[in-house]
Amino acid sequence: MIVPRCLPAGDGAVLAELRSLDETLALFQALGQRPAGVEDVVPAARTLLVLFRPSALTAREVAAWLRRAAAALADAPGGAQGVPSAASDVRRVEIPVRYAGEDLEAVADLIGLTRTELIDRHTGSDYLAAFAGFAPGFVYLAGGDPCFHGIPRRAAPRVRVPAGSVAVAGDFSAVYPSDSPGGWQLLGVTPWRMWDMDRAEPALVRPGFRVRFRNLDAAGVAYSLPGENARLPAAAPAAPGVATAPASPPACFEVLSAGPQTLVQDLGRPGLTGMGVSLSGALDRGALRAANRIVGNPADAPALENALGGLRLVCRGRAVVAITGARAEICLTTAAGIRLPAALSQPLALDDGDELRIGAPDAGVRCYVAVRGGWNAAPVLGSCATDTLAGIGPAPLRAGDRLAVGAVPGGVRPGAVQADAAPPPALPRRGELVTLEIVLGPRTDWFSPEALDLLAEQEWTVTPQSDRVGMRLAGAEPLARTRQGELPSEGTVAGAIQVPAGGQPVLFLADHPLTGGYPVIGAVIGRDLDRAAQIPVGARLRFRPIGPFKEILP
């Protein structure tokens, strides 16, 4: 009988721990219709991560739903079946491989096979695409010959694993979809692209597919992409990731300077975890919503997210904009060189030739620029958000880009401009101490009691090695584990405090990896995430647990 152990993973997520991959997949397939408020379920090696809206459900209600599904599965004819059988309606993909990987001989020696025997074993069985991994297109492939189970990762991960590398580690095989660091053992390489945004279905393999590897050097092996992965018709050339201005636009903006980083963001891509795509979107979601409300847009319309100032835009035509977020000086200069008053969180009317400039913030990190009518950015997978880890969405802005003002998503007519917006919240400054409330779990029991005291009592400094993926923190003393070894890959959330082997935590932000293999000691609560995203390098953090760590019991 499947009995999930339910653990808190923030105030909007529950991690259900199972005994095996078979149990995990069986429960995942048995969940059926989701209760209102459950937003996504992320399967992994031995866990299911359930993301939910705290305004609609409690963690206890989510845990009860999981337990009911497990009990119903046990009562069904045949009970839990684990990995599904090979049915005729299951999508199948054959992946050609040239077996000449750097670790091929070492793995063959490890499992006591010759090179030829290893290739025959690796190509001799079907694999189940079990769950998505750290990046779009990376899928954990379960099953295969038992000789490949328990393969250790490399002691020192490679800085760069080439795209298309076919690899093994633990009980899984996988194909790296892009160049990235990695510690898996490399057996070969495939010429196929596992993730290609020019295909009708970007992911070549998705969870639930059946996969078989083919040896490209064997006689008679040929390959071609399945019909459903045909490439999309070629589009007319355009500026990278940003829609070009129409022939007679109501307005457009020319980028004179993009500063350290300016991205197009909205509220992200919900519901695509099965493709390995996380939510992403604006780091300070409240600031993006506020900017859109001020200019009369829907709250989820695309806006520009500018980090650390330095953005300069020239208006071509007439437009209304609003800037929210970090406390920065806003300069509005007319075409005649006259400087006009400008303030944050207020509608700003621009005429042709007016230049808008955002200075370096003295509090916070990121400003959001919304324009009435919306930025005419090209959506990717249903969103205009730029996911910096996955490489999905519009390219970062550069000097010389032209941004068109267009219709807001869905063709909704803009509402009234708001000149009386609520005052913006206070934001942290460099060197200040910021307290963030956290929920302990799901892997708090991997750490010593002294480490838990240290987590809450010690100040953590935000290091320069911080970005949209996460904030790397440094403390005088690292967090010590009581459990060693590798943690099977499991889902993560924005706000998760992951602790690598060195003991210095990383606070995940919007572009965090979908799954991770280091223990998460706690997670920042939802209402503190926007403020966390505005904490500058050099500021100090203190974590305040809102309660003790405990399993979510019936």
TABEL-V749991 format. One line per field, one symbol per residue. burial: # if it has 24 or more other ideal C-beta (glycine too) atoms within 12 Angstrom, else .. A space follows every 10 residues. Layout:
# TABEL-V749991
burial = ???
This chain:
# TABEL-V749991
burial = .#.####### ########.. ########## #......### ########## ##.#..#.#. ###.###.## ..#......# .###...... #.#######. #.##..##.. #...#..##. ###..##### ########## #####..#.. #.#....... ########## ########.# .######### .######... ########## ######.... ........#. ........#. ###.#...## ########## #########. .######### ########## ########## ########## #######.## ########## ###....... .#.####### ...####### #.######## ########## ########## #######... #########. ...#..##.. #..#..##.# .#.####### #######... ##.###.### ###..##### #####..### #....##### #########. ..######## ########## ######.### #######.## ###.##..#. ##..
